[in-house]
Amino acid sequence: MQFDLTDLRLFVAAAELGSLTRAAERQHLSLAAASARIKALETQAGLALLAREARGVRLLPPGEAFLHHARLVLHQAGQLGAELKEYGGGLRGHLRVFANTTAVSDFLPEILPGFLARHPRINIDLQEKPNAQIPHGVLDGRADIGIVAGLIDTLGLEAIHFSTDRLVLVTARKHRFARRRRIAFAETLDEDAVGMQPGSTLQAFLAQITESLGKSQKLRIQLGSFDAMCRMIGSGVGIGVVPESAARRNLESMKLALIELSDPWCVRERFLLVRDRAALPTYAQALVDTLCAHYAERAARAG
């Protein structure tokens, strides 16, 4: 099926306005021309998409499906136009990255400024996504690179290991857990907790864990970053589970205690997901190399 973008815009307008007359006006078409375009769409689809009624038009079930995809196509066309304008202004690469909460909130803000400084003609569209959704985004081409942690289905994508993520319990130094060296997550669930905002990868992961334990966290506040969590925890609002790197970064300034979790899930391997590493554009390969080199250097210093 072949569709003109004008036809798709007309159809979306008719669906949103409930009126072919008003949709035609929005698209600067005569009513007769608009009606002919909609009929041509229905002929191509082989199905009626709109029900014509006395007071306007109404979507039929096939029209609901058509509307969903029409909006996607128009959105992609808009993105294409915007991106081509950027290339016309001297941009040489546009990199799309889907990443989990830890990547977006913790380590990418440390790494990306240097990468972007070294590659001034590269733009990065970084989006936070749940771990399980990231492989799908890479597989269907919405993302060039995915960053995930833990055991997930990579859908046959090429997975490049680049570091190990460890989750730890963080408390204020006066908290009763502060002198513990290790603790099971289940032991912490009767305490007031500080968490990440709803929908974040880490919070969704911990919700799955607590559900399997038949309990839930006693969340007093949910925040948008690990540093903000650490500040609240250091002030005595509650305890929290954060990546070890974030805990160590704030350990002294916020007077925190770090307690190792004994649960096996606290250690999560991190992977970069790509469709084919050898086929990546040079600027995408450069980001993969930057991430791998960053953690290789860190491991060498620690060793």
C-alpha positions, -999 to +999 in steps of 0.1 A: +000+000+000+013+035-009+001+065+009+006+102+004+015+122+036-012+147+028-037+118+028-024+106+062-026+141+077-062+144+064-072+111+079-057+119+113-074+153+112-108+137+103-104+112+132-094+139+157-121+164+147-148+140+139-156+160+108-144+156+072-154+192+065-133+206+093-104+182+084-106+195+048-104+231+061-074+223+083-056+207+053-066+236+029-086+212+007-121+214-008-146+190+008-149+171-025-111+167-028-109+155+009-138+130+004-121+116-027-088+112-009-104+093+020-123+071-004-090+063-022-074+054+011-103+030+018-100+015-017-063+008-011-070-007+023-099-027+010-119-018+041-141+010+053-122+032+077-147+058+086-185+057+092-202+087+076-229+100+099-252+130+100-231+150+124-197+139+110-175+108+108-167+081+133-137+057+133-145+021+125-123-007+140-100-008+109-098+029+111-085+028+147-056+006+135-050+029+105-050+060+127-024+044+150+000+037+122-007+070+104+004+089+135+036+068+137+044+074+100+038+112+104+059+113+135+087+095+117+084+118+087+086+148+110+118+134+127+133+128+093+127+163+082+142+178+114+172+155+112+179+164+076+178+200+086+205+193+112+227+176+086+222+206+064+236+227+092+268+206+094+257+177+115+275+144+105+258+119+127+227+114+148+230+086+174+200+071+191+206+054+225+180+035+246+194+029+281+182+019+316+180+041+346+215+035+360+230+044+326+210+075+321+212+088+357+246+076+369+274+069+344+265+084+311+264+120+325+301+114+334+311+099+300+291+117+274+304+153+279+339+142+269+326+121+240+305+150+226+334+174+230+355+151+209+327+147+183+312+182+179+292+172+149+274+143+165+241+145+183+228+119+207+191+112+214+193+094+248+161+079+261+155+060+293+137+027+288+129-003+309+155-031+304+131-054+287+120-028+261+155-018+251+163-049+229+131-044+209+140-008+202+174-018+189+160-047+169+134-026+151+158+003+144+144+029+168+178+028+186+213+023+173+227+012+207+210-002+238+224-003+273+210-029+296+219-047+328+211-081+342+196-112+327+172-102+298+163-117+265+186-099+239+165-112+210+196-124+191+213-090+191+250-087+195+257-081+232+290-064+242+299-067+279+315-035+292+312-035+330+296-049+361+269-031+380+265-038+418+235-027+438+241-019+474+220-008+504+227+028+516+217+042+550+225+072+571+255+065+594+232+066+625+208+040+611+207+006+629+218-012+597+249+011+593+273-013+611+262-043+591+286-056+565+261-076+545+223-078+546+195-095+527+171-072+509+141-089+525+154-077+559+151-041+548+115-041+538+101-030+572+122+002+571+111+035+555+126+037+520+138+062+495+133+052+459+136+062+423+106+077+405+078+054+393+086+039+359+124+039+364+142+007+355+156+002+390+123+009+408+104-015+384+131-042+391+128-038+429+091-039+426+094-073+410+117-085+437+094-073+465+064-088+448+081-122+447+087-118+485+051-110+491+059-076+504+065-040+492+088-012+500+076+015+525+085+043+501+084+077+517+097+096+487+106+088+451+132+109+432+146+114+397+183+107+404+206+086+426+224+116+439+191+130+451+183+097+467+216+097+485+210+132+498+176+121+513+191+089+527+219+109+544+194+132+559+177+102+576+145+101+555+149+064+548+172+037+534+176+029+497+191+006+471+214+023+446+243+014+423+276+011+442+292+038+420+265+064+431+269+053+468+307+057+468+305+091+450+283+105+478+297+084+507+316+112+525+298+143+514+264+129+525+277+109+554+264+075+542+269+039+552+272+013+524+261-022+531+266-051+507+234-069+497+237-107+500+211-113+472+225-128+440+206-104+419+225-074+433+253-081+408+242-073+373+264-075+342+261-045+318+259-049+280+258-027+249+233-041+224+237-036+187+223-052+156+257-057+140+288-040+155+308-043+123+280-024+104+277+005+129+285+040+116+319+052+127+304+076+153+283+048+169+313+026+170+332+055+186+307+055+215+309+018+220+347+021+221+345+050+245+323+031+270+344-001+268+377+019+272+363+039+302+356+008+322+387-010+311+408+019+324+388+019+356+393-018+361+431-014+354+434+013+380+414-008+406+437-038+398 
